[in-house]
């Protein structure tokens, strides 16, 4: 394929988004549009990538940090001017791919096919096109009688006859680098917008005898840009359907795909069943034969084989195989739940490690704790990890039994095989195989009700 660089145009204001943020950092299926474009282009074989930034450049730079170089367009004077800011990158490769940062639906397969066509046909430039029933607002592809590309005309500059053309410019191009650099020096801002249009280089190149090609996409949805919140929602719907279809074809059962939200980087094993209302985000990895009940939310979670989760939230944490979670459990960041555990209803974990076979059945909080294997927590247990200023750690050994309504005041250790009596507040370490009772002795006041009523 030869050396192929990438330029993503992400400097525009995007006023129709009605947002204080850069348009390209708005997310589709949990990922910034600019990063979705990067994923597709890098997947198609691009090597060095540069993102041209301008409006709210700080946000875009953070979003693509570590993935691409940055070129700054201080004044937004058009797409041609934006590409000029990355001239140094263009010089380093044989060919360059240019894509807008607000086209989140483009796929690596389509870009790879367009690049291959560009190189196979030895084109000086290739424009990716599509045919739309309503091409309003898009630049039109004007072809010669033999089908070759004559030029690209922006909608505002098009004649009435040209506006009848339904083949549109996607804003995605592949150029021979040397040809592009030469043509950029010759474009002017003599147009309705007073901007330097990148599209003007096509007519310049044609006049110089370069071969201009066009690659028409099979599915016009792929080239749709996002300019407002309505289009953002439309892109979300298209990409979500694409993601869900991929998982279903891979052996995952989605009870209702239309109400299941799965992020772009999520991985799910075979024979997993997902109920409606579930949201799975980030880098979540789910094993085989997992059951995820209705209205769950998983973010950057690692879920082992055979786990079942009901109406619960798991964030930045792992749950090992065979464990039951929920309903209404909340597993907060930096928690690790072992194999064949139970984290039941209204149980909250935070920065807690739970050993294999341990059961926390209901109404329990465990924070900043290391819990061993085969322990049992009674209802209403609280690990008291915060004194108002600092967090402290509790350690519980294997085979410990914590009675109902107990408080373990950190820092404290409950050793292997120890028992804590129901209703106890434990402030000192509990030795191995002992019973700790930390509560006042029950006192009975005879005839108390009679005296109370007499008063």
HELIX and SHEET records of a PDB file:
HELIX    1   1 UNK A   15  UNK A   17  5                                   3    
HELIX    2   2 UNK A   23  UNK A   25  5                                   3    
HELIX    3   3 UNK A   33  UNK A   43  1                                  11    
HELIX    4   4 UNK A   57  UNK A   63  1                                   7    
HELIX    5   5 UNK A   79  UNK A   84  1                                   6    
HELIX    6   6 UNK A   87  UNK A   90  1                                   4    
HELIX    7   7 UNK A  108  UNK A  120  1                                  13    
HELIX    8   8 UNK A  155  UNK A  157  5                                   3    
HELIX    9   9 UNK A  160  UNK A  163  1                                   4    
HELIX   10  10 UNK A  177  UNK A  184  1                                   8    
HELIX   11  11 UNK A  200  UNK A  207  1                                   8    
HELIX   12  12 UNK A  220  UNK A  223  5                                   4    
HELIX   13  13 UNK A  229  UNK A  249  1                                  21    
HELIX   14  14 UNK A  257  UNK A  259  5                                   3    
HELIX   15  15 UNK A  448  UNK A  454  1                                   7    
SHEET    1   A 7 UNK A  69  UNK A  72  0                                        
SHEET    2   A 7 UNK A  49  UNK A  53  1                                        
SHEET    3   A 7 UNK A   4  UNK A  10  1                                        
SHEET    4   A 7 UNK A  95  UNK A 100  1                                        
SHEET    5   A 7 UNK A 167  UNK A 176 -1                                        
SHEET    6   A 7 UNK A 125  UNK A 131 -1                                        
SHEET    7   A 7 UNK A 212  UNK A 216  1                                        
SHEET    1   B 2 UNK A  27  UNK A  28  0                                        
SHEET    2   B 2 UNK A  31  UNK A  32 -1                                        
SHEET    1   C 2 UNK A 140  UNK A 143  0                                        
SHEET    2   C 2 UNK A 149  UNK A 153 -1                                        
SHEET    1   D11 UNK A 253  UNK A 254  0                                        
SHEET    2   D11 UNK A 273  UNK A 274  1                                        
SHEET    3   D11 UNK A 291  UNK A 292  1                                        
SHEET    4   D11 UNK A 308  UNK A 310  1                                        
SHEET    5   D11 UNK A 324  UNK A 326  1                                        
SHEET    6   D11 UNK A 342  UNK A 354  1                                        
SHEET    7   D11 UNK A 330  UNK A 331  1                                        
SHEET    8   D11 UNK A 313  UNK A 315  1                                        
SHEET    9   D11 UNK A 297  UNK A 299  1                                        
SHEET   10   D11 UNK A 279  UNK A 281  1                                        
SHEET   11   D11 UNK A 261  UNK A 262  1                                        
SHEET    1   E11 UNK A 253  UNK A 254  0                                        
SHEET    2   E11 UNK A 273  UNK A 274  1                                        
SHEET    3   E11 UNK A 291  UNK A 292  1                                        
SHEET    4   E11 UNK A 308  UNK A 310  1                                        
SHEET    5   E11 UNK A 324  UNK A 326  1                                        
SHEET    6   E11 UNK A 342  UNK A 354  1                                        
SHEET    7   E11 UNK A 336  UNK A 337  1                                        
SHEET    8   E11 UNK A 318  UNK A 319  1                                        
SHEET    9   E11 UNK A 302  UNK A 303  1                                        
SHEET   10   E11 UNK A 285  UNK A 286  1                                        
SHEET   11   E11 UNK A 267  UNK A 268  1                                        
SHEET    1   F11 UNK A 253  UNK A 254  0                                        
SHEET    2   F11 UNK A 273  UNK A 274  1                                        
SHEET    3   F11 UNK A 291  UNK A 292  1                                        
SHEET    4   F11 UNK A 308  UNK A 310  1                                        
SHEET    5   F11 UNK A 324  UNK A 326  1                                        
SHEET    6   F11 UNK A 342  UNK A 354  1                                        
SHEET    7   F11 UNK A 359  UNK A 371  1                                        
SHEET    8   F11 UNK A 376  UNK A 377  1                                        
SHEET    9   F11 UNK A 401  UNK A 402  1                                        
SHEET   10   F11 UNK A 419  UNK A 420  1                                        
SHEET   11   F11 UNK A 435  UNK A 436  1                                        
SHEET    1   G 9 UNK A 253  UNK A 254  0                                        
SHEET    2   G 9 UNK A 273  UNK A 274  1                                        
SHEET    3   G 9 UNK A 291  UNK A 292  1                                        
SHEET    4   G 9 UNK A 308  UNK A 310  1                                        
SHEET    5   G 9 UNK A 324  UNK A 326  1                                        
SHEET    6   G 9 UNK A 342  UNK A 354  1                                        
SHEET    7   G 9 UNK A 359  UNK A 371  1                                        
SHEET    8   G 9 UNK A 394  UNK A 396  1                                        
SHEET    9   G 9 UNK A 412  UNK A 414  1                                        
SHEET    1   H 3 UNK A 382  UNK A 384  0                                        
SHEET    2   H 3 UNK A 407  UNK A 409  1                                        
SHEET    3   H 3 UNK A 425  UNK A 426  1                                        
END                                                                             
